[in-house]
Amino acid sequence: MIIERARLTIKSGEEAAFEAAFAKAAPLFLKAQGCKGVRIERVLEAPEVYVLVVDWEQLEDHTVTFRATEDFQEWRRLAGPHFASPPEVEHLQKVA
């Protein structure tokens, strides 16, 4: 399993709107090939920062397959206007 972790900095005052956009977008992830789960977490020390966590079967399920879909474009349409800066994305693999 691969874990996508994206640090999302949201424009000041748009946190509630971003959370609502994520609620609409979460099903787009969940129906994607290889997606095993999705959630967002809010950073307590920096309330404008969220961490998107997506569990994928394979790296390519995210980087190739999902990114080529209309659902990915819809996610960006819903959430993108709230981003203060581009997401910082990394992929992790559990080792222990």
C-alpha positions in Angstrom: 0.0 0.0 0.0 1.1 3.5 -0.8 0.1 6.6 1.3 -0.2 9.9 -0.4 0.3 12.8 1.9 -0.4 16.3 0.7 0.1 19.4 2.8 -2.5 21.9 1.8 -2.3 25.6 2.9 -5.7 27.2 2.7 -6.4 30.9 2.2 -7.2 32.7 5.5 -10.9 32.7 6.2 -11.7 29.9 3.7 -11.2 26.9 6.0 -14.9 26.1 6.3 -15.4 26.5 2.6 -12.5 24.2 1.9 -13.8 21.6 4.4 -17.2 21.7 2.6 -15.5 21.3 -0.8 -13.5 18.3 0.5 -16.8 16.7 1.7 -18.1 16.9 -1.8 -14.8 15.7 -3.3 -14.2 12.7 -1.0 -16.4 10.3 -3.0 -14.4 11.1 -6.1 -11.3 9.7 -4.4 -13.2 6.7 -3.0 -14.5 5.6 -6.4 -11.0 5.9 -8.0 -9.2 2.7 -9.0 -6.9 1.6 -6.2 -8.1 4.1 -3.6 -8.6 2.4 -0.2 -9.4 5.5 1.9 -9.2 9.3 2.1 -9.3 11.9 4.9 -8.1 15.3 5.8 -6.5 16.3 9.1 -6.1 19.9 10.3 -2.8 21.0 11.8 -3.5 22.4 15.3 -0.5 24.7 15.4 -1.4 26.1 12.0 -5.2 26.0 11.4 -4.9 27.1 7.8 -2.9 23.9 7.1 -4.5 20.6 6.3 -3.0 17.2 5.5 -4.8 15.2 2.9 -4.1 11.4 3.4 -5.0 8.9 0.7 -4.3 5.2 0.8 -3.6 3.8 -2.7 -2.9 0.2 -3.7 -0.1 1.3 -6.0 1.7 4.6 -6.7 0.4 4.6 -10.3 -3.2 4.5 -9.1 -2.6 8.1 -8.0 0.1 9.5 -10.2 -1.2 8.0 -13.5 -4.7 6.7 -13.3 -6.5 9.1 -11.0 -4.7 12.2 -12.3 -5.9 11.4 -15.8 -9.6 11.4 -14.7 -12.4 13.9 -14.8 -12.8 13.2 -11.1 -9.3 14.6 -10.4 -10.2 17.7 -12.4 -13.4 18.0 -10.3 -11.4 17.7 -7.1 -9.1 20.5 -8.2 -12.1 22.6 -9.3 -13.7 22.2 -5.9 -10.7 22.5 -3.7 -8.2 24.5 -5.8 -9.7 27.9 -5.4 -9.1 27.6 -1.6 -5.4 26.8 -1.9 -3.0 29.6 -0.8 -0.1 27.8 -2.4 0.4 24.6 -4.5 0.0 21.4 -2.5 3.2 19.7 -1.3 2.7 16.0 -2.2 4.7 13.0 -1.2 4.2 9.3 -1.3 5.0 7.0 1.6 5.4 3.3 2.0 5.1 1.5 5.3 8.2 -0.3 6.3 7.6 -1.4 9.9 
